[in-house]
Amino acid sequence: MGAAQCLAAAEVLARVRRVTVVDLPGQPGLSTQQRPRSRRMDWYGRWLGEVLAQIGKGPVVLVGHSLGGAVALAGDSPRVIGRVILSSAGVTRLKVTTPVMAATLPWLLRPSVPRAARLLRHMSDPGHVPSSDLCVWMDLVARSCRTSLAPSPLPSAVLDQRRRQPILAVVGGGDPFLPPETLAPALSRRLGTELRVMDGAGHLLLEEKPDEVCTLVEEFCAGLRQH
């Protein structure tokens, strides 16, 4: 995924907040092709700090989805006052089911829009139909990029530091990679954070429930302002 896939949600948030959307280096999108070769999350955390230093002054709330959630947790900047992590990696290992793997391999080996659509259906809630634009995007990703795979959980020392700041963690009730029954105890143990479960959604929260996600983010930001 990349910034282009979350523009609808970003536009909603931008009605009430200043929003900056960035593509991760080495991932699909408009950033550099450079990809860290070792200590990937440390590298992304430093990069995120450099980005924040370039986009103005004042407090920042980080919002990250999947790999982006792990980067949001890895980033350390005095400007950050809160984090919203959506279907986030970095806390526990992602689960890959047999149906997801059976849809992933054909998408990688012989890309096509129908194969991309099949994979996206496995990543989504059963009641959600992936948009045609997203299916075309995922086909393009398989043709143009190599997967970097999901990151390992972040070190306990990093997550212990994040306990000091407010965190909103959200996952879809039907997320195949991060089932709530697996993610909830990991969040409680490693971050001291409760998990919000969004019914009717899978892993693709920004695609499946953009308005609901934006409402949660705005409520979180408003709560920070009150405190």
N, C-alpha and C positions, 0 to 999 in steps of 0.2 A: 504494500500500500504506500501511498504518499500524500502530499498535501492536496493534490488534485481530487482525492477521494473523500476529503472531509470539508470541501468548500461550502456545502450546504449548511453544515453545522456551524462552521466558522462565520458564515454570513449572519446566522441568527444571533450568535454571541456578540458579533461586532455591532449590533444595534445598541448594546448597553455597555460594552467593554471595548477597550483597545485590544485587538487580537493580532498576533503575529504567528504565522504558520511556517514551519521550516521542514525541509526534506533532510533526512539523515544522510550523511556522506556514505557512499558505498551501497545505498539502497535505491530502489526505483524512484525517479523524480528528477528534479532539476539541480540537485547538489552535485558536488564533485564525485568522480568515480572512485576516489581513494577509499579503501576499506582497511580498517585496522587489522594487522596480522596477528597480534597477540594482545592479551589483556583488553579485550574488546570493550567491555563496559567501562573500564577506567578511562580508556581513550574517548569514548562517547561522553562520559561525564565531564571531562576537561573541555571537550569541544562545546558542549552545551553552555558551560561557564563563559567561554569566549563569545558565543552568540549573544548571551544576555548582556555582556559588556558593550555590545554594539547597538542595542535597540532601545536606547533611552535610559531614563532613570526611574526610580520608584519601585514599589513592591510588585512582585510577579507571582502569579499562580500558574504552575506548570500543569498542562493537561496532556497525557500521553496514552496512546492505545497500543496494546500488545507489546511489541518490541519498544515502541515509544514510551510505554509505561515504565519499562525497565530503565530506559535512558533518563526519564524524569526522576526516578529514584536514585540513579547514580550521580546525577548532576548536583553539585554543591556550590551555591552562591548565596551571599548574604542578602541578596534581593528577594530570594524565594521565601514566601510566607505560607505557602500551602501547595499541596499536590493532589491532582485528580488522576487516578490510574484506572483505566478502563480495560477489562479483560487482560490484565497486565502480566507480562513475563517478569522475571527477576525475583519472584518470591518463592516459587516452587517450580518443579519441572513440569513442562507441558506434557499432556497425555496425547498420544497419537493412536487413535482407534484403527481397527482393521478396515472399516469402511472408508475412513478418511485417507488412509494410506493407499487403498485401492483406487481412489479417485485422484490422488496426488501424482502417482507414478505415470499414468498416461498423459496427464497435463504437462509434466516435465519432459517426457520423452518424445511425445508427438503432439505438440500444442495445437489447439483449435479453440474456437469460441465455445462450441458445445462441451468440450472437456473442461474448459474453465468454468462454465456454468454449473456443471455437475459437481465440481469441487466446491464452489461457492455455496451450493445448496446444502452440502454436508457441513459447511462451516456455519450455516444460518439456522434459525429456528425453522421447524418443518412448515410453518405457515407463511414463511417469507419467500418471495420470489426475487432473486437478485436482479438488479437493474441491468439493462442491456449495456449501458456504458461501463459498468463494473466488469461485466463478462468480457468485453472487448479489451479492457485494461489488463485483466489477468492473463488473457491470451498473449498480449504484447509483452508482459513481464516474463512469461515462460520462454518466449522467443528471444528475448534480449538480455536476460539477466541470469545469474547463477544464485541460487539460494544461499544465504549465510547461515541458515538453520536457526532454531530458537536458542537464545542465550541460556546459560546455566544460571541458577539462582545467585543473587548477589551475596557477597560475604556478610556474615552476621555483623561485623564491625560497621559496615556501611548502613545496614538496615537499622541497627541500634541508634545511629545518629538521626535517622529520619523519624524516630519516635518522638522527637522533641517538637515536631511541627504537625499541624493538622493534615490529615490525609483522608480523602474520600475515595474508597475503592468500590468499583461497580463491576458486576459481571452479569452476562445473560444467563437465565435459568437453564438454557439448553446449550451452553458453551461446551463443545466436544473436547477442547484442549484443556480447559480449566473448569471442570465441574465445580459448582458451588460447594459440594460436600468435601472436596479436596482443597479448594482455595481458601475457604473460610477459616479452618483451623490453622492453616499456614500463616495467614494474615494475622490472626490473633496471637499466635506464638512468636512470630518474627517481627511484627510491627506494632502489636498492641492495638490493632485496628479492626473494627467490625466491617463485614462485607454487606453491601447493598446488592440484592439480587433483582434483576429486571426480568419480569416474566415476558414471554413472547419474543425472546431474543436469543441468539446464539453468540458466536464470537465477534460478529461484525456489528458492534453496537452503534457506531456512527452511521452505518448504512441502514440498519434495521430500525433504530429508535432515535433519530437525530434530535427531534424536538424534546423528547423526554430526557435525553442526555444533557441538552443545553439547559433545561430547567434545573436539573440537579447541580450543574456547574454554577449557575447563577445563584442558586440558594446557598451553595457552599461559599462563594465569594462574598455574598452579602453577610453571611455569618462571620466571616473574618473581619469585615469592616466594623461590625458591631463590637467586636472584641479588641 
